Amino acid sequence: IVKPGHQTVSVMMMPGTDDPLIDYTSWGMERIRDDWHEALGAKGTPVVERLPDTVSGDAMNASSSYLERFRYPREAGKGEFWFYKMVGAGHVTPHPIQTYASLWGRLGKRNQDAHFSDLVWEFVSRHAK
């Protein structure tokens, strides 16, 4: 909750559903998503987009992982909230190059359909300096 006289903050989250370090379900990532939505004072339902799944074989427990982006409507004077659900991906941020196979047991596989830097830039470039 933003207090009067305090600056608003925008938030982007990107949890993986097959993350061996932070379990998506037991940590309640969708509840955390909803809590952030409420804390930012946002109203309305998100625009949900499934980003193109361009690389197969980049998931631990399925044939492919993919990204779902939830963009919540921004209220005037309040922070913006984007939630990326990395379906079938692990703890590591998206990147075209897969993590070393020796790390899959600890970190899970990386989604290879996007580049994390591009996704972050798309989000932060929307906000005033």
N, C-alpha and C positions, 0 to 999 in steps of 0.2 A: 504494500500500500504506500503510495506516495503522499508524504505529508506536505501541507502548504509551505511554500518557500523552498522546497527541495526540488532538485532537478530530476526529471524522469529518466528511466533507463530502458533500453530495448534489449531483448533477450533472444538468442538463437540457441536451441538445443539440438543435439544429434546423437541419441542413443541407438545402439545396435540391439536387435532382438535376440541375437545369438552371442552376446557378450559373456565370456566366461568369468570376467572380473566383477561386473555389475549386472546381475541378472535382471533383465527387463521386467519380468513379471513380479518377482519377489520384492524388488525395490520399488515397484509401483510407478514405473515411468509415466504411464498415462495419467495417473493421479497427480504426479509431480507436474506434468504438463498442464493439467487443469488448474492446479494451485497457482502456477505462474500466470496463467490467463486471468484468473480472478485477481491476483495481487496487482497486476498491471492495470486493473480497472477496465479491461477490454470487454466489449459486449459483442454478441453475435456469434455465429458459427464460422468456422474457418473455411477457406477455399482449399480443397484437398486436391493435390496433383500427384500423379505417379510419374516420376521422371523416367525417361527412356532407359530401358534395360539393354545396354549395348554390349555387355560382356557376360558370357555364360561361364559357369564353373567357379564363380567367386563367392560361393556360400559354403558353410560347413555342413549343413543338414538339408540342403535342397540343391537343385541344379543351378540356381542363380540367385543372387541378391539384387535388391532394387531399393530405390529411395522413394519415400512418400513425403511430400512437403505439405505441411499444414500452415497456411498463412492466415493469421487472425486479423480481423478488421482493426485498423488503428483508429483510436478515438482522438479527437483534437486535444493536444497538450499532454498526451499520455504515451507511454512506450509502446513499441511494436514488438510482436512476438511471432517468431517462426519456429516450428518444430519439425525437424527432419527425423522420420522413423526409418532407420536403416534395416529393412526387413531381410533377415538371413545373414546380416553382417555382424562382426564382432566389435571389439573395443577400439579399433584403429579407424581414424578418419578416412573418408574416401580419397582414392588416388589411383591413377591408371596403372601403377606398378604394385603388384601384390606383395605383401609382407613375406619374409622368409618362412618357408614351411616349418622350420624348427620352432617358430613362435606361435603357430596356430593353436596349439594346446593351451597356451597361456593367454593369448590375445584374440583368438578367433581369426577368421579371414576378413580381409578388407574388401569393401565394395569398390569396384573398379569402374563404375559408370560415370563418375564425375571427379573433379579435382577439388579438394577441400578449400583451397585458396580461392578458387572461382566462386564457390558457394558463399564463402565469408564475404568476399568483395561485393557480390550482388546484394548482400544484406546491409553491410555497413555503409556502402556508397549511397544508400537512400537517406542517410541521416545527416543533419547539419553538423558542422564541425564545432 
